[in-house]
Amino acid sequence: MLGIVYKSTGSWYTVKGEDDVFYKCRIKGKFRMLGIKSTNPVAVGDTVFFEIESIGDETLGIIFEIGERKNYIVRKSVNLSKQTHIIAANLDQVFLMVTLNNPKTYCVFIDRFLATAEAYQIPVTLLFNKIDTYSNEELAEVKFLAELYRNIGYTCIGISAISGKNIDKVKEAMLGKTCMFSGHSGVGKSTLINILEPTLDIKTAEISEQYLQGQHTTTFAEMFDLSFDARIIDTPGIKGFGIVNMEASEIGDYFPEFFKLKSDCKFNNCLHIDEPHCAVKNALDADKIAWSRYKSYVQMVSGEEENYRTDIYGEK
């Protein structure tokens, strides 16, 4: 039977079959021996083929094949740095939720996430949440960030998951699509989903006052059918975003504003670091490219882990 994975707990999977029935499934033994280096060979959003078997009074599904993925979002596994973790697969739209504080979302995290989405041709919309809680000075910083990413070509929406501000715009962007919400713990993913579909009643938690970080309320990625012709994948909050499967020579291609200038560089293999007559560095000097974006790019090319000491203006 053909089905779509709606939830993954690592060892068990909830799969919605083509008969619209949900089945509790596990992976066929030989399937694990295919040399897959991901910590989760089957991800939420995957199309899978499975067989039904009865064990006593219980009906279980055995997944024996994954359908071809059109895309997926992947990052380094937190615990096993040599392995990868597929966050979700077969996405039409991703919403990355950003907060200025409580918790703070840094540009380097945003840029790594966007580059990965660009690599797999997944549209991303940035949702600047909690705008009803910011001072005038903080709102100015949010507008600065939103303008920075809009100039690159990304859609940016200021929202409040509490008051419901601009939630209609989010809902409109979701129609007919399989979408994923992502971001740090505490940015308001579960709260927003509850506003979009109150009947889901997804668990939420308060921000830790001691560390000003979100507490994990979503333990496993899970997809939900919504009442307005959309599907949403709620994901656990992520602290960092380690990039994988990217050569230094191709990372610039996943920064749209760099890619537009690539043909104007003197060297075809320009890394935009030390090379002379580099169009990207010239644009940087002319303030046509954001320094925060360039610093994120240099970190990625050099293989450094995320450095969160950089503020939104690219200064330390």
N, C-alpha and C positions, 0 to 999 in steps of 0.2 A: 504493500500500500504506500501511496505517496502522502507525505505530510510536511508540516512546518514546525520547527522547534520553537516553543513558546517559553520554555524555562529550562535552565541548566543548573544543576547543583554540583556538577563535577563528576558524579557517578550515575545519576539518574536524570532523565530528560522528560519533560512534558511535551508531547507532540500532538498537534491538532491534525487529524487525518482528513483526507479528502471527503470523508463522510460527516465532517464537522463534529466528530467525537474526539475528546481528549484522551490520550493513552499515556500511561506511565511506561517509559522505555529505557532500555540500557543498550550499550554498544556490544555488538557481536565480538567474541573473544579475538578472532583473527584480525578484526578491524584495527585493534590497538597495535598491531605489529607492522603497520604500513610505513613506519619511519617518520611519522608526523612529530615535529619538534614542539608543537604548540602544547601548552598545558591543558588546553581544552580542544580536542580534535573536532568536536561538534559544538557549534555556537548557536545562540539564540538568533533566529532569522534564517537558519539553514533550511534548505529543502532536503529532506531525507527519504529514503526508501526503507520500510520496515515490515517485518513479519509479525503476525499475531500468534501468540501461544498461550495456552491456559495452564496455570500452575495452581492446582486445587480449585478454589472458587475465584481466583484472581486472574484477570486477563492482562498480560504484559506484551509489550512490543519489543522486538529485537531489531535495532538499527544495523543495517548491513551495507549501506552506501550513502554517500553524501552527494547531492546534486551539484552541478557546477555553480560556483558563486559568481555573481556579477561584480561584487565588491565586498569589502569588509574593513573594519577599523581594528588595527592591531597595535600592540605596544609590548615592550619588554615585560616579562613576568616579574612581579615584585620580589618574590622569594627565590626564583631561579633565573638569574640574569641572562643565562645562555639560552633560555627558552622564551617563547613569545606567548602572549595571551590575546586571543581574538575576542574583542569586546562584543561585537555583533556583526552579522552578515546580511547581505542583500538589502541594503538601505537605499531609500529614495531621498531622504533628507535627514540631516543631523542638526540638532540645536545644541550649541555649546553655551551653557549658562555661566555668566561672569558676574562676580560681585567685587565691589571696590574694597570692602573690608568685611570682616565677620562671615566668612573667611575672605582673605585677599586673593584675588586671581592675578597672577603675574603674566606679563607679556610673553615671557619665554615659554610658559605652559600653553598659552593660546597659540603661539606660533608653531610649536611642535605638533599640536593637535591639528592645526590647519594644514600644515605640510603633509601630514599623513593622509588627511582626507583628500588633498589635491592629488597625491600619488595614486589613489584608488578612485579618483573622479567622483567623489561624494560631495554634493552641495552642503555647505555649512552656513547656518544663520547664527549670529551671535546675539544672545539674549542678555541684556544688562539688567539684572534683577535687583530688587529692593530699592528702586529709585525713589520710593516714597519715604525712605529713611535717611536720605542724604542731606547734608547741609548745602548751601549754595556753592560753597567752594568745592565740595565733593561732587556736586552735579556738574560743575565745570570740568572736572577731571574726567568724568564719565563721557561728557560730550566730546572732549579731546580724543579719548580712546575710540569712541564710536566713529568720529570723523576720520581718524587714522585708518581704520579698517574699511570704512565705506569707500575711501579714495582708492583702495586696492581693488575693490569690487565686491566686498562681502556685505550682505544685508545685515543691518544692526537694528535691533528693536529694544527700546527701553520699556521694561515691564515691572509690574508688582504682582507677585504671586499671592499677596495678601489682599490687596484692594481690587485686583482684577484689571488693572490698567493695561491696555493694549493686548489683553488675552485674546480678543477677537481677531487680531492680526495674526497671532500665532496659530489659532485654529484654522484660519483661512489658508495659511501656508501648509497645513497638514493634510488638507482634503485629498482623499484618494491615494495617500502615500503611507509607506512604512517608515516611521520616523524613530529617531533615537534622541534621548535627552542625556547629556553628559556634563561633567564638571566636578569640581571638588565636593566633598561631603559638606553639607550645610549651605550650599548655594540656593537651595529651594526646589530641587527637581521634583521630589515627591509632593510637595505642597502645590506646585504648579499642575502636576498631573491630576491631583484631587480637584482642582478648580475646573480643569478641562472635562473631567468625568467624575463627579462627586460620588457616584455609586461604587467606585473602586476602593475608596477609603484606605489609601496606602499609608502605612505608618510613617510618622515624622518624629523628629526629636529636636530639642533645643540645642543651640550652639554651646559648646563648652566655654564657659566664661574664663576658665583658667588659661586655656590655650587659644581661644578665639578660633577654634576649628570646628568643623561639623562632625557630628557623630554618625557613624554608619548606621543607616536605617534600612537600606536595601542591601541584603546579603548576597543575592544572586541576581544576574540579569534576568528580566522577565518581560515578555511582550503581552500587551493587552489589546483586545478589539474594542474600539471606541464606538459610541453611538452615532457619530457624525462622519462615517465613512473614512476612518483612518485607523492605523495601528501604531501604538507607541511602545518603544522598548525603554524600560526604566533600568538604569545601570547603577551598580555600586559607585559611590564617590571615589575618585582617584586623586592621589596626592601628587604624583609625578607622571610624566609621559615620556618614557624612553622609546626613541625611534628605532625601528628595525628594518632590515633589508633595503637600506639606502646607501648607495655609494656617494662619496664626497662630491664626485663630478656631476651628480644628478640632483642634489639637494636644491640648488639654485632654481631648477626648473619648477619646483613646488612652491616657490615664492613668486606669485604672478607678476609683481612689479619688477622683479629681477629678470624674469624670463622675457619680458617685453624688450629689455635692453640688451639681452645676450648677443644678438647679432651685431651690435655696435661695438662690442669689445674687439680689441686688436687680435686676440688669440681665440680660436674656436673652443679651446679647452680651458678658458679662463675660469678660475675659481673665485675671482673677485676678492682676493686677499692681498697678495703682494705684486700681482702682475701690472705692468705699465699699460697706460691707455685703456683702462677699464671703465666701461660706460656706467657700471653700477656704482663704483667708487666716486666717479665724477658726479653722478646724480646725488650721492650721499653728501658730498661736499657742498652741493648746491641746495641742500635741504629738500630735495625732491623725493627722498626715501627716508623713512623714519630710522633713527639710530637704534631704537629698541629692536626693530626688525633685523637690522644688520647684525647687532650683537647676538641675537638669537641664532641667526644663520651661521655666524662664525663658531659659536659653541657647538652647533650640530656638525659642521664640517670637520672640526677638530676632534670630534668624538667625546667632548666633555659632557658630564652629566648636567642636569639643569642647575643653573645658578640663579637663585631667587633674590640676590642682593640688588638687582637692577630695578629701579622704579619705572613708572610708565613713560617717563621722558628719556629713558635710556641712560640715565646718570646713576652713579653709585654714591 
